[in-house]
Amino acid sequence: MARQCDVCGKGVHTGFNVSHSNRHTKRKWLPNLHSVKALVKGAARRLKVCSVCLKSNRVTRAI
């Protein structure tokens, strides 16, 4: 639950770095998360939200 969007569930993806000599080493792609104060059922809560959800107005920000 640590590196995951609270709205859409986008999380970490794993894969390999592949060098020119075709060696494989593990790596991670992390989501672009922001800690945001948002309205949830009328109350303000802190959420970790990805930038896609923020741009598309899926989250109502609290003041």
PDBQT receptor file of N, H, CA, C and O in Angstrom, charges set to zero:
ATOM      1  N   MET A   1       0.812  -1.192   0.000  1.00  0.00    +0.000 N 
ATOM      2  CA  MET A   1       0.000   0.000   0.000  1.00  0.00    +0.000 C 
ATOM      3  C   MET A   1       0.859   1.261   0.000  1.00  0.00    +0.000 C 
ATOM      4  O   MET A   1       0.328   2.358  -0.173  1.00  0.00    +0.000 OA
ATOM      5  N   ALA A   2       2.144   1.134   0.185  1.00  0.00    +0.000 N 
ATOM      6  H   ALA A   2       2.575   0.242   0.326  1.00  0.00    +0.000 HD
ATOM      7  CA  ALA A   2       2.992   2.307   0.352  1.00  0.00    +0.000 C 
ATOM      8  C   ALA A   2       3.097   3.140  -0.915  1.00  0.00    +0.000 C 
ATOM      9  O   ALA A   2       2.851   4.345  -0.875  1.00  0.00    +0.000 OA
ATOM     10  N   ARG A   3       3.450   2.537  -2.021  1.00  0.00    +0.000 N 
ATOM     11  H   ARG A   3       3.649   1.558  -2.054  1.00  0.00    +0.000 HD
ATOM     12  CA  ARG A   3       3.634   3.291  -3.262  1.00  0.00    +0.000 C 
ATOM     13  C   ARG A   3       2.513   2.989  -4.238  1.00  0.00    +0.000 C 
ATOM     14  O   ARG A   3       2.734   2.403  -5.298  1.00  0.00    +0.000 OA
ATOM     15  N   GLN A   4       1.314   3.393  -3.868  1.00  0.00    +0.000 N 
ATOM     16  H   GLN A   4       1.134   3.868  -3.007  1.00  0.00    +0.000 HD
ATOM     17  CA  GLN A   4       0.143   3.101  -4.684  1.00  0.00    +0.000 C 
ATOM     18  C   GLN A   4      -0.828   4.272  -4.599  1.00  0.00    +0.000 C 
ATOM     19  O   GLN A   4      -1.022   4.859  -3.535  1.00  0.00    +0.000 OA
ATOM     20  N   CYS A   5      -1.433   4.600  -5.735  1.00  0.00    +0.000 N 
ATOM     21  H   CYS A   5      -1.275   4.122  -6.599  1.00  0.00    +0.000 HD
ATOM     22  CA  CYS A   5      -2.421   5.680  -5.781  1.00  0.00    +0.000 C 
ATOM     23  C   CYS A   5      -3.681   5.221  -5.050  1.00  0.00    +0.000 C 
ATOM     24  O   CYS A   5      -4.176   4.118  -5.285  1.00  0.00    +0.000 OA
ATOM     25  N   ASP A   6      -4.199   6.079  -4.158  1.00  0.00    +0.000 N 
ATOM     26  H   ASP A   6      -3.797   6.975  -3.967  1.00  0.00    +0.000 HD
ATOM     27  CA  ASP A   6      -5.397   5.743  -3.394  1.00  0.00    +0.000 C 
ATOM     28  C   ASP A   6      -6.662   5.828  -4.233  1.00  0.00    +0.000 C 
ATOM     29  O   ASP A   6      -7.700   5.311  -3.819  1.00  0.00    +0.000 OA
ATOM     30  N   VAL A   7      -6.611   6.466  -5.402  1.00  0.00    +0.000 N 
ATOM     31  H   VAL A   7      -5.769   6.886  -5.738  1.00  0.00    +0.000 HD
ATOM     32  CA  VAL A   7      -7.795   6.628  -6.245  1.00  0.00    +0.000 C 
ATOM     33  C   VAL A   7      -7.882   5.527  -7.294  1.00  0.00    +0.000 C 
ATOM     34  O   VAL A   7      -8.881   4.810  -7.354  1.00  0.00    +0.000 OA
ATOM     35  N   CYS A   8      -6.849   5.384  -8.119  1.00  0.00    +0.000 N 
ATOM     36  H   CYS A   8      -6.038   5.966  -8.069  1.00  0.00    +0.000 HD
ATOM     37  CA  CYS A   8      -6.922   4.441  -9.236  1.00  0.00    +0.000 C 
ATOM     38  C   CYS A   8      -6.165   3.141  -8.981  1.00  0.00    +0.000 C 
ATOM     39  O   CYS A   8      -6.344   2.175  -9.723  1.00  0.00    +0.000 OA
ATOM     40  N   GLY A   9      -5.321   3.094  -7.946  1.00  0.00    +0.000 N 
ATOM     41  H   GLY A   9      -5.176   3.879  -7.343  1.00  0.00    +0.000 HD
ATOM     42  CA  GLY A   9      -4.602   1.869  -7.625  1.00  0.00    +0.000 C 
ATOM     43  C   GLY A   9      -3.320   1.664  -8.404  1.00  0.00    +0.000 C 
ATOM     44  O   GLY A   9      -2.720   0.591  -8.339  1.00  0.00    +0.000 OA
ATOM     45  N   LYS A  10      -2.888   2.685  -9.143  1.00  0.00    +0.000 N 
ATOM     46  H   LYS A  10      -3.376   3.556  -9.196  1.00  0.00    +0.000 HD
ATOM     47  CA  LYS A  10      -1.638   2.565  -9.907  1.00  0.00    +0.000 C 
ATOM     48  C   LYS A  10      -0.486   2.347  -8.938  1.00  0.00    +0.000 C 
ATOM     49  O   LYS A  10      -0.372   3.052  -7.936  1.00  0.00    +0.000 OA
ATOM     50  N   GLY A  11       0.369   1.372  -9.234  1.00  0.00    +0.000 N 
ATOM     51  H   GLY A  11       0.277   0.799 -10.048  1.00  0.00    +0.000 HD
ATOM     52  CA  GLY A  11       1.462   1.042  -8.331  1.00  0.00    +0.000 C 
ATOM     53  C   GLY A  11       2.772   0.822  -9.046  1.00  0.00    +0.000 C 
ATOM     54  O   GLY A  11       2.940   1.228 -10.196  1.00  0.00    +0.000 OA
ATOM     55  N   VAL A  12       3.697   0.182  -8.367  1.00  0.00    +0.000 N 
ATOM     56  H   VAL A  12       3.561  -0.147  -7.433  1.00  0.00    +0.000 HD
ATOM     57  CA  VAL A  12       5.038  -0.056  -8.879  1.00  0.00    +0.000 C 
ATOM     58  C   VAL A  12       5.016  -1.167  -9.929  1.00  0.00    +0.000 C 
ATOM     59  O   VAL A  12       4.343  -2.181  -9.750  1.00  0.00    +0.000 OA
ATOM     60  N   HIS A  13       5.757  -0.971 -11.027  1.00  0.00    +0.000 N 
ATOM     61  H   HIS A  13       6.305  -0.146 -11.172  1.00  0.00    +0.000 HD
ATOM     62  CA  HIS A  13       5.959  -2.015 -12.024  1.00  0.00    +0.000 C 
ATOM     63  C   HIS A  13       7.423  -2.422 -11.981  1.00  0.00    +0.000 C 
ATOM     64  O   HIS A  13       8.303  -1.588 -11.767  1.00  0.00    +0.000 OA
ATOM     65  N   THR A  14       7.676  -3.696 -12.183  1.00  0.00    +0.000 N 
ATOM     66  H   THR A  14       6.962  -4.374 -12.356  1.00  0.00    +0.000 HD
ATOM     67  CA  THR A  14       9.043  -4.174 -12.157  1.00  0.00    +0.000 C 
ATOM     68  C   THR A  14       9.434  -4.714 -13.523  1.00  0.00    +0.000 C 
ATOM     69  O   THR A  14       8.591  -5.090 -14.338  1.00  0.00    +0.000 OA
ATOM     70  N   GLY A  15      10.735  -4.740 -13.741  1.00  0.00    +0.000 N 
ATOM     71  H   GLY A  15      11.420  -4.435 -13.079  1.00  0.00    +0.000 HD
ATOM     72  CA  GLY A  15      11.254  -5.245 -15.004  1.00  0.00    +0.000 C 
ATOM     73  C   GLY A  15      12.764  -5.311 -14.940  1.00  0.00    +0.000 C 
ATOM     74  O   GLY A  15      13.344  -5.449 -13.863  1.00  0.00    +0.000 OA
ATOM     75  N   PHE A  16      13.399  -5.212 -16.101  1.00  0.00    +0.000 N 
ATOM     76  H   PHE A  16      12.928  -5.100 -16.976  1.00  0.00    +0.000 HD
ATOM     77  CA  PHE A  16      14.844  -5.340 -16.195  1.00  0.00    +0.000 C 
ATOM     78  C   PHE A  16      15.451  -4.149 -16.916  1.00  0.00    +0.000 C 
ATOM     79  O   PHE A  16      14.871  -3.625 -17.867  1.00  0.00    +0.000 OA
ATOM     80  N   ASN A  17      16.643  -3.719 -16.450  1.00  0.00    +0.000 N 
ATOM     81  H   ASN A  17      17.114  -4.145 -15.677  1.00  0.00    +0.000 HD
ATOM     82  CA  ASN A  17      17.526  -2.913 -17.273  1.00  0.00    +0.000 C 
ATOM     83  C   ASN A  17      18.248  -3.898 -18.177  1.00  0.00    +0.000 C 
ATOM     84  O   ASN A  17      18.741  -4.919 -17.698  1.00  0.00    +0.000 OA
ATOM     85  N   VAL A  18      18.322  -3.621 -19.460  1.00  0.00    +0.000 N 
ATOM     86  H   VAL A  18      17.922  -2.791 -19.850  1.00  0.00    +0.000 HD
ATOM     87  CA  VAL A  18      19.008  -4.517 -20.383  1.00  0.00    +0.000 C 
ATOM     88  C   VAL A  18      20.148  -3.741 -21.019  1.00  0.00    +0.000 C 
ATOM     89  O   VAL A  18      19.928  -2.756 -21.723  1.00  0.00    +0.000 OA
ATOM     90  N   SER A  19      21.379  -4.199 -20.763  1.00  0.00    +0.000 N 
ATOM     91  H   SER A  19      21.558  -4.999 -20.191  1.00  0.00    +0.000 HD
ATOM     92  CA  SER A  19      22.544  -3.513 -21.300  1.00  0.00    +0.000 C 
ATOM     93  C   SER A  19      22.791  -3.925 -22.747  1.00  0.00    +0.000 C 
ATOM     94  O   SER A  19      22.117  -4.810 -23.274  1.00  0.00    +0.000 OA
ATOM     95  N   HIS A  20      23.753  -3.282 -23.375  1.00  0.00    +0.000 N 
ATOM     96  H   HIS A  20      24.300  -2.563 -22.947  1.00  0.00    +0.000 HD
ATOM     97  CA  HIS A  20      24.095  -3.588 -24.764  1.00  0.00    +0.000 C 
ATOM     98  C   HIS A  20      24.580  -5.036 -24.914  1.00  0.00    +0.000 C 
ATOM     99  O   HIS A  20      24.385  -5.664 -25.954  1.00  0.00    +0.000 OA
ATOM    100  N   SER A  21      25.219  -5.552 -23.849  1.00  0.00    +0.000 N 
ATOM    101  H   SER A  21      25.378  -5.042 -23.003  1.00  0.00    +0.000 HD
ATOM    102  CA  SER A  21      25.683  -6.940 -23.882  1.00  0.00    +0.000 C 
ATOM    103  C   SER A  21      24.593  -7.921 -23.442  1.00  0.00    +0.000 C 
ATOM    104  O   SER A  21      24.854  -9.108 -23.246  1.00  0.00    +0.000 OA
ATOM    105  N   ASN A  22      23.367  -7.406 -23.289  1.00  0.00    +0.000 N 
ATOM    106  H   ASN A  22      23.155  -6.442 -23.448  1.00  0.00    +0.000 HD
ATOM    107  CA  ASN A  22      22.168  -8.194 -22.971  1.00  0.00    +0.000 C 
ATOM    108  C   ASN A  22      22.168  -8.750 -21.550  1.00  0.00    +0.000 C 
ATOM    109  O   ASN A  22      21.522  -9.761 -21.277  1.00  0.00    +0.000 OA
ATOM    110  N   ARG A  23      22.893  -8.091 -20.642  1.00  0.00    +0.000 N 
ATOM    111  H   ARG A  23      23.419  -7.269 -20.863  1.00  0.00    +0.000 HD
ATOM    112  CA  ARG A  23      22.800  -8.457 -19.229  1.00  0.00    +0.000 C 
ATOM    113  C   ARG A  23      21.527  -7.854 -18.654  1.00  0.00    +0.000 C 
ATOM    114  O   ARG A  23      21.155  -6.736 -19.011  1.00  0.00    +0.000 OA
ATOM    115  N   HIS A  24      20.862  -8.577 -17.773  1.00  0.00    +0.000 N 
ATOM    116  H   HIS A  24      21.164  -9.485 -17.483  1.00  0.00    +0.000 HD
ATOM    117  CA  HIS A  24      19.612  -8.123 -17.181  1.00  0.00    +0.000 C 
ATOM    118  C   HIS A  24      19.815  -7.854 -15.691  1.00  0.00    +0.000 C 
ATOM    119  O   HIS A  24      20.309  -8.714 -14.963  1.00  0.00    +0.000 OA
ATOM    120  N   THR A  25      19.434  -6.659 -15.242  1.00  0.00    +0.000 N 
ATOM    121  H   THR A  25      19.033  -5.960 -15.834  1.00  0.00    +0.000 HD
ATOM    122  CA  THR A  25      19.424  -6.341 -13.817  1.00  0.00    +0.000 C 
ATOM    123  C   THR A  25      18.045  -5.787 -13.468  1.00  0.00    +0.000 C 
ATOM    124  O   THR A  25      17.431  -5.069 -14.257  1.00  0.00    +0.000 OA
ATOM    125  N   LYS A  26      17.574  -6.132 -12.283  1.00  0.00    +0.000 N 
ATOM    126  H   LYS A  26      18.072  -6.716 -11.642  1.00  0.00    +0.000 HD
ATOM    127  CA  LYS A  26      16.227  -5.740 -11.864  1.00  0.00    +0.000 C 
ATOM    128  C   LYS A  26      16.125  -4.228 -11.700  1.00  0.00    +0.000 C 
ATOM    129  O   LYS A  26      17.089  -3.568 -11.313  1.00  0.00    +0.000 OA
ATOM    130  N   ARG A  27      14.932  -3.682 -12.003  1.00  0.00    +0.000 N 
ATOM    131  H   ARG A  27      14.149  -4.218 -12.317  1.00  0.00    +0.000 HD
ATOM    132  CA  ARG A  27      14.639  -2.269 -11.789  1.00  0.00    +0.000 C 
ATOM    133  C   ARG A  27      13.160  -2.085 -11.512  1.00  0.00    +0.000 C 
ATOM    134  O   ARG A  27      12.367  -3.012 -11.680  1.00  0.00    +0.000 OA
ATOM    135  N   LYS A  28      12.785  -0.861 -11.079  1.00  0.00    +0.000 N 
ATOM    136  H   LYS A  28      13.429  -0.109 -10.943  1.00  0.00    +0.000 HD
ATOM    137  CA  LYS A  28      11.394  -0.538 -10.777  1.00  0.00    +0.000 C 
ATOM    138  C   LYS A  28      10.993   0.751 -11.489  1.00  0.00    +0.000 C 
ATOM    139  O   LYS A  28      11.808   1.657 -11.660  1.00  0.00    +0.000 OA
ATOM    140  N   TRP A  29       9.735   0.822 -11.899  1.00  0.00    +0.000 N 
ATOM    141  H   TRP A  29       9.072   0.086 -11.760  1.00  0.00    +0.000 HD
ATOM    142  CA  TRP A  29       9.138   2.060 -12.382  1.00  0.00    +0.000 C 
ATOM    143  C   TRP A  29       8.153   2.495 -11.310  1.00  0.00    +0.000 C 
ATOM    144  O   TRP A  29       7.199   1.774 -11.016  1.00  0.00    +0.000 OA
ATOM    145  N   LEU A  30       8.373   3.672 -10.720  1.00  0.00    +0.000 N 
ATOM    146  H   LEU A  30       9.148   4.257 -10.959  1.00  0.00    +0.000 HD
ATOM    147  CA  LEU A  30       7.535   4.158  -9.625  1.00  0.00    +0.000 C 
ATOM    148  C   LEU A  30       6.478   5.118 -10.165  1.00  0.00    +0.000 C 
ATOM    149  O   LEU A  30       6.767   5.893 -11.078  1.00  0.00    +0.000 OA
ATOM    150  N   PRO A  31       5.263   5.085  -9.623  1.00  0.00    +0.000 N 
ATOM    151  CA  PRO A  31       4.235   6.042 -10.047  1.00  0.00    +0.000 C 
ATOM    152  C   PRO A  31       4.554   7.437  -9.517  1.00  0.00    +0.000 C 
ATOM    153  O   PRO A  31       5.226   7.589  -8.497  1.00  0.00    +0.000 OA
ATOM    154  N   ASN A  32       4.065   8.445 -10.220  1.00  0.00    +0.000 N 
ATOM    155  H   ASN A  32       3.519   8.322 -11.049  1.00  0.00    +0.000 HD
ATOM    156  CA  ASN A  32       4.294   9.838  -9.838  1.00  0.00    +0.000 C 
ATOM    157  C   ASN A  32       3.243  10.234  -8.809  1.00  0.00    +0.000 C 
ATOM    158  O   ASN A  32       2.191  10.767  -9.163  1.00  0.00    +0.000 OA
ATOM    159  N   LEU A  33       3.530   9.971  -7.527  1.00  0.00    +0.000 N 
ATOM    160  H   LEU A  33       4.385   9.539  -7.240  1.00  0.00    +0.000 HD
ATOM    161  CA  LEU A  33       2.566  10.192  -6.448  1.00  0.00    +0.000 C 
ATOM    162  C   LEU A  33       2.773  11.535  -5.760  1.00  0.00    +0.000 C 
ATOM    163  O   LEU A  33       3.900  12.009  -5.616  1.00  0.00    +0.000 OA
ATOM    164  N   HIS A  34       1.654  12.146  -5.334  1.00  0.00    +0.000 N 
ATOM    165  H   HIS A  34       0.739  11.761  -5.451  1.00  0.00    +0.000 HD
ATOM    166  CA  HIS A  34       1.680  13.384  -4.580  1.00  0.00    +0.000 C 
ATOM    167  C   HIS A  34       0.824  13.202  -3.340  1.00  0.00    +0.000 C 
ATOM    168  O   HIS A  34      -0.238  12.582  -3.397  1.00  0.00    +0.000 OA
ATOM    169  N   SER A  35       1.285  13.741  -2.218  1.00  0.00    +0.000 N 
ATOM    170  H   SER A  35       2.148  14.245  -2.171  1.00  0.00    +0.000 HD
ATOM    171  CA  SER A  35       0.497  13.719  -0.992  1.00  0.00    +0.000 C 
ATOM    172  C   SER A  35      -0.433  14.919  -1.019  1.00  0.00    +0.000 C 
ATOM    173  O   SER A  35       0.018  16.064  -1.039  1.00  0.00    +0.000 OA
ATOM    174  N   VAL A  36      -1.747  14.651  -1.019  1.00  0.00    +0.000 N 
ATOM    175  H   VAL A  36      -2.114  13.721  -1.003  1.00  0.00    +0.000 HD
ATOM    176  CA  VAL A  36      -2.747  15.689  -1.248  1.00  0.00    +0.000 C 
ATOM    177  C   VAL A  36      -3.809  15.626  -0.154  1.00  0.00    +0.000 C 
ATOM    178  O   VAL A  36      -4.199  14.544   0.285  1.00  0.00    +0.000 OA
ATOM    179  N   LYS A  37      -4.272  16.797   0.280  1.00  0.00    +0.000 N 
ATOM    180  H   LYS A  37      -3.955  17.676  -0.076  1.00  0.00    +0.000 HD
ATOM    181  CA  LYS A  37      -5.408  16.854   1.190  1.00  0.00    +0.000 C 
ATOM    182  C   LYS A  37      -6.659  16.906   0.318  1.00  0.00    +0.000 C 
ATOM    183  O   LYS A  37      -6.849  17.856  -0.441  1.00  0.00    +0.000 OA
ATOM    184  N   ALA A  38      -7.516  15.880   0.427  1.00  0.00    +0.000 N 
ATOM    185  H   ALA A  38      -7.361  15.109   1.044  1.00  0.00    +0.000 HD
ATOM    186  CA  ALA A  38      -8.682  15.763  -0.448  1.00  0.00    +0.000 C 
ATOM    187  C   ALA A  38      -9.941  15.515   0.368  1.00  0.00    +0.000 C 
ATOM    188  O   ALA A  38      -9.889  15.059   1.510  1.00  0.00    +0.000 OA
ATOM    189  N   LEU A  39     -11.072  15.828  -0.253  1.00  0.00    +0.000 N 
ATOM    190  H   LEU A  39     -11.114  16.199  -1.181  1.00  0.00    +0.000 HD
ATOM    191  CA  LEU A  39     -12.363  15.580   0.384  1.00  0.00    +0.000 C 
ATOM    192  C   LEU A  39     -12.815  14.157   0.094  1.00  0.00    +0.000 C 
ATOM    193  O   LEU A  39     -12.921  13.756  -1.065  1.00  0.00    +0.000 OA
ATOM    194  N   VAL A  40     -13.084  13.391   1.157  1.00  0.00    +0.000 N 
ATOM    195  H   VAL A  40     -12.998  13.717   2.099  1.00  0.00    +0.000 HD
ATOM    196  CA  VAL A  40     -13.598  12.030   1.044  1.00  0.00    +0.000 C 
ATOM    197  C   VAL A  40     -14.840  11.945   1.919  1.00  0.00    +0.000 C 
ATOM    198  O   VAL A  40     -14.750  12.022   3.144  1.00  0.00    +0.000 OA
ATOM    199  N   LYS A  41     -16.006  11.785   1.285  1.00  0.00    +0.000 N 
ATOM    200  H   LYS A  41     -16.079  11.723   0.290  1.00  0.00    +0.000 HD
ATOM    201  CA  LYS A  41     -17.295  11.742   1.994  1.00  0.00    +0.000 C 
ATOM    202  C   LYS A  41     -17.496  12.962   2.882  1.00  0.00    +0.000 C 
ATOM    203  O   LYS A  41     -17.994  12.849   4.003  1.00  0.00    +0.000 OA
ATOM    204  N   GLY A  42     -17.106  14.130   2.373  1.00  0.00    +0.000 N 
ATOM    205  H   GLY A  42     -16.702  14.222   1.463  1.00  0.00    +0.000 HD
ATOM    206  CA  GLY A  42     -17.308  15.380   3.092  1.00  0.00    +0.000 C 
ATOM    207  C   GLY A  42     -16.239  15.732   4.102  1.00  0.00    +0.000 C 
ATOM    208  O   GLY A  42     -16.265  16.832   4.654  1.00  0.00    +0.000 OA
ATOM    209  N   ALA A  43     -15.298  14.837   4.365  1.00  0.00    +0.000 N 
ATOM    210  H   ALA A  43     -15.277  13.944   3.916  1.00  0.00    +0.000 HD
ATOM    211  CA  ALA A  43     -14.238  15.104   5.336  1.00  0.00    +0.000 C 
ATOM    212  C   ALA A  43     -12.889  15.192   4.619  1.00  0.00    +0.000 C 
ATOM    213  O   ALA A  43     -12.662  14.504   3.624  1.00  0.00    +0.000 OA
ATOM    214  N   ALA A  44     -12.002  16.038   5.128  1.00  0.00    +0.000 N 
ATOM    215  H   ALA A  44     -12.186  16.598   5.937  1.00  0.00    +0.000 HD
ATOM    216  CA  ALA A  44     -10.673  16.195   4.538  1.00  0.00    +0.000 C 
ATOM    217  C   ALA A  44      -9.751  15.088   5.031  1.00  0.00    +0.000 C 
ATOM    218  O   ALA A  44      -9.646  14.836   6.231  1.00  0.00    +0.000 OA
ATOM    219  N   ARG A  45      -9.083  14.428   4.079  1.00  0.00    +0.000 N 
ATOM    220  H   ARG A  45      -9.168  14.632   3.104  1.00  0.00    +0.000 HD
ATOM    221  CA  ARG A  45      -8.126  13.368   4.415  1.00  0.00    +0.000 C 
ATOM    222  C   ARG A  45      -6.874  13.532   3.580  1.00  0.00    +0.000 C 
ATOM    223  O   ARG A  45      -6.914  14.121   2.500  1.00  0.00    +0.000 OA
ATOM    224  N   ARG A  46      -5.756  13.011   4.080  1.00  0.00    +0.000 N 
ATOM    225  H   ARG A  46      -5.724  12.533   4.957  1.00  0.00    +0.000 HD
ATOM    226  CA  ARG A  46      -4.513  12.984   3.314  1.00  0.00    +0.000 C 
ATOM    227  C   ARG A  46      -4.507  11.730   2.446  1.00  0.00    +0.000 C 
ATOM    228  O   ARG A  46      -4.723  10.624   2.941  1.00  0.00    +0.000 OA
ATOM    229  N   LEU A  47      -4.261  11.907   1.151  1.00  0.00    +0.000 N 
ATOM    230  H   LEU A  47      -4.086  12.805   0.748  1.00  0.00    +0.000 HD
ATOM    231  CA  LEU A  47      -4.211  10.790   0.220  1.00  0.00    +0.000 C 
ATOM    232  C   LEU A  47      -2.945  10.863  -0.600  1.00  0.00    +0.000 C 
ATOM    233  O   LEU A  47      -2.407  11.944  -0.837  1.00  0.00    +0.000 OA
ATOM    234  N   LYS A  48      -2.468   9.702  -1.036  1.00  0.00    +0.000 N 
ATOM    235  H   LYS A  48      -2.906   8.824  -0.844  1.00  0.00    +0.000 HD
ATOM    236  CA  LYS A  48      -1.399   9.645  -2.027  1.00  0.00    +0.000 C 
ATOM    237  C   LYS A  48      -2.069   9.440  -3.376  1.00  0.00    +0.000 C 
ATOM    238  O   LYS A  48      -2.693   8.408  -3.619  1.00  0.00    +0.000 OA
ATOM    239  N   VAL A  49      -1.935  10.434  -4.255  1.00  0.00    +0.000 N 
ATOM    240  H   VAL A  49      -1.427  11.273  -4.057  1.00  0.00    +0.000 HD
ATOM    241  CA  VAL A  49      -2.650  10.435  -5.523  1.00  0.00    +0.000 C 
ATOM    242  C   VAL A  49      -1.656  10.609  -6.650  1.00  0.00    +0.000 C 
ATOM    243  O   VAL A  49      -0.732  11.415  -6.547  1.00  0.00    +0.000 OA
ATOM    244  N   CYS A  50      -1.841   9.849  -7.745  1.00  0.00    +0.000 N 
ATOM    245  H   CYS A  50      -2.592   9.194  -7.829  1.00  0.00    +0.000 HD
ATOM    246  CA  CYS A  50      -0.950   9.985  -8.897  1.00  0.00    +0.000 C 
ATOM    247  C   CYS A  50      -1.303  11.247  -9.678  1.00  0.00    +0.000 C 
ATOM    248  O   CYS A  50      -2.410  11.772  -9.556  1.00  0.00    +0.000 OA
ATOM    249  N   SER A  51      -0.361  11.726 -10.475  1.00  0.00    +0.000 N 
ATOM    250  H   SER A  51       0.538  11.300 -10.574  1.00  0.00    +0.000 HD
ATOM    251  CA  SER A  51      -0.550  12.977 -11.198  1.00  0.00    +0.000 C 
ATOM    252  C   SER A  51      -1.651  12.869 -12.244  1.00  0.00    +0.000 C 
ATOM    253  O   SER A  51      -2.285  13.876 -12.558  1.00  0.00    +0.000 OA
ATOM    254  N   VAL A  52      -1.901  11.681 -12.796  1.00  0.00    +0.000 N 
ATOM    255  H   VAL A  52      -1.386  10.863 -12.541  1.00  0.00    +0.000 HD
ATOM    256  CA  VAL A  52      -2.967  11.500 -13.777  1.00  0.00    +0.000 C 
ATOM    257  C   VAL A  52      -4.324  11.755 -13.128  1.00  0.00    +0.000 C 
ATOM    258  O   VAL A  52      -5.184  12.398 -13.731  1.00  0.00    +0.000 OA
ATOM    259  N   CYS A  53      -4.525  11.263 -11.915  1.00  0.00    +0.000 N 
ATOM    260  H   CYS A  53      -3.827  10.741 -11.426  1.00  0.00    +0.000 HD
ATOM    261  CA  CYS A  53      -5.789  11.482 -11.204  1.00  0.00    +0.000 C 
ATOM    262  C   CYS A  53      -5.961  12.956 -10.829  1.00  0.00    +0.000 C 
ATOM    263  O   CYS A  53      -7.079  13.470 -10.853  1.00  0.00    +0.000 OA
ATOM    264  N   LEU A  54      -4.869  13.639 -10.483  1.00  0.00    +0.000 N 
ATOM    265  H   LEU A  54      -3.961  13.221 -10.463  1.00  0.00    +0.000 HD
ATOM    266  CA  LEU A  54      -4.961  15.052 -10.158  1.00  0.00    +0.000 C 
ATOM    267  C   LEU A  54      -5.329  15.883 -11.387  1.00  0.00    +0.000 C 
ATOM    268  O   LEU A  54      -6.167  16.781 -11.303  1.00  0.00    +0.000 OA
ATOM    269  N   LYS A  55      -4.706  15.584 -12.521  1.00  0.00    +0.000 N 
ATOM    270  H   LYS A  55      -4.026  14.855 -12.589  1.00  0.00    +0.000 HD
ATOM    271  CA  LYS A  55      -4.959  16.355 -13.741  1.00  0.00    +0.000 C 
ATOM    272  C   LYS A  55      -6.368  16.133 -14.273  1.00  0.00    +0.000 C 
ATOM    273  O   LYS A  55      -6.964  17.054 -14.833  1.00  0.00    +0.000 OA
ATOM    274  N   SER A  56      -6.913  14.930 -14.110  1.00  0.00    +0.000 N 
ATOM    275  H   SER A  56      -6.429  14.182 -13.655  1.00  0.00    +0.000 HD
ATOM    276  CA  SER A  56      -8.225  14.614 -14.664  1.00  0.00    +0.000 C 
ATOM    277  C   SER A  56      -9.358  14.930 -13.689  1.00  0.00    +0.000 C 
ATOM    278  O   SER A  56     -10.506  14.564 -13.944  1.00  0.00    +0.000 OA
ATOM    279  N   ASN A  57      -9.056  15.603 -12.580  1.00  0.00    +0.000 N 
ATOM    280  H   ASN A  57      -8.124  15.901 -12.374  1.00  0.00    +0.000 HD
ATOM    281  CA  ASN A  57     -10.043  16.023 -11.572  1.00  0.00    +0.000 C 
ATOM    282  C   ASN A  57     -10.833  14.861 -10.999  1.00  0.00    +0.000 C 
ATOM    283  O   ASN A  57     -12.030  14.999 -10.748  1.00  0.00    +0.000 OA
ATOM    284  N   ARG A  58     -10.196  13.725 -10.786  1.00  0.00    +0.000 N 
ATOM    285  H   ARG A  58      -9.223  13.612 -10.990  1.00  0.00    +0.000 HD
ATOM    286  CA  ARG A  58     -10.841  12.607 -10.091  1.00  0.00    +0.000 C 
ATOM    287  C   ARG A  58     -10.839  12.816  -8.579  1.00  0.00    +0.000 C 
ATOM    288  O   ARG A  58     -11.489  12.083  -7.834  1.00  0.00    +0.000 OA
ATOM    289  N   VAL A  59     -10.081  13.850  -8.136  1.00  0.00    +0.000 N 
ATOM    290  H   VAL A  59      -9.554  14.446  -8.742  1.00  0.00    +0.000 HD
ATOM    291  CA  VAL A  59      -9.950  14.136  -6.713  1.00  0.00    +0.000 C 
ATOM    292  C   VAL A  59     -10.418  15.557  -6.462  1.00  0.00    +0.000 C 
ATOM    293  O   VAL A  59     -10.048  16.474  -7.195  1.00  0.00    +0.000 OA
ATOM    294  N   THR A  60     -11.235  15.747  -5.423  1.00  0.00    +0.000 N 
ATOM    295  H   THR A  60     -11.536  15.002  -4.827  1.00  0.00    +0.000 HD
ATOM    296  CA  THR A  60     -11.642  17.082  -5.010  1.00  0.00    +0.000 C 
ATOM    297  C   THR A  60     -10.712  17.520  -3.890  1.00  0.00    +0.000 C 
ATOM    298  O   THR A  60     -10.745  16.961  -2.794  1.00  0.00    +0.000 OA
ATOM    299  N   ARG A  61      -9.889  18.514  -4.165  1.00  0.00    +0.000 N 
ATOM    300  H   ARG A  61      -9.862  18.968  -5.055  1.00  0.00    +0.000 HD
ATOM    301  CA  ARG A  61      -8.925  18.950  -3.170  1.00  0.00    +0.000 C 
ATOM    302  C   ARG A  61      -9.591  19.768  -2.078  1.00  0.00    +0.000 C 
ATOM    303  O   ARG A  61     -10.484  20.573  -2.346  1.00  0.00    +0.000 OA
ATOM    304  N   ALA A  62      -9.151  19.556  -0.845  1.00  0.00    +0.000 N 
ATOM    305  H   ALA A  62      -8.426  18.902  -0.628  1.00  0.00    +0.000 HD
ATOM    306  CA  ALA A  62      -9.657  20.316   0.300  1.00  0.00    +0.000 C 
ATOM    307  C   ALA A  62      -8.754  21.525   0.524  1.00  0.00    +0.000 C 
ATOM    308  O   ALA A  62      -7.566  21.502   0.201  1.00  0.00    +0.000 OA
ATOM    309  N   ILE A  63      -9.336  22.569   1.076  1.00  0.00    +0.000 N 
ATOM    310  H   ILE A  63     -10.301  22.588   1.338  1.00  0.00    +0.000 HD
ATOM    311  CA  ILE A  63      -8.553  23.803   1.312  1.00  0.00    +0.000 C 
ATOM    312  C   ILE A  63      -8.022  23.809   2.714  1.00  0.00    +0.000 C 
ATOM    313  O   ILE A  63      -7.341  24.754   3.112  1.00  0.00    +0.000 OA
TER     314      ILE A  63
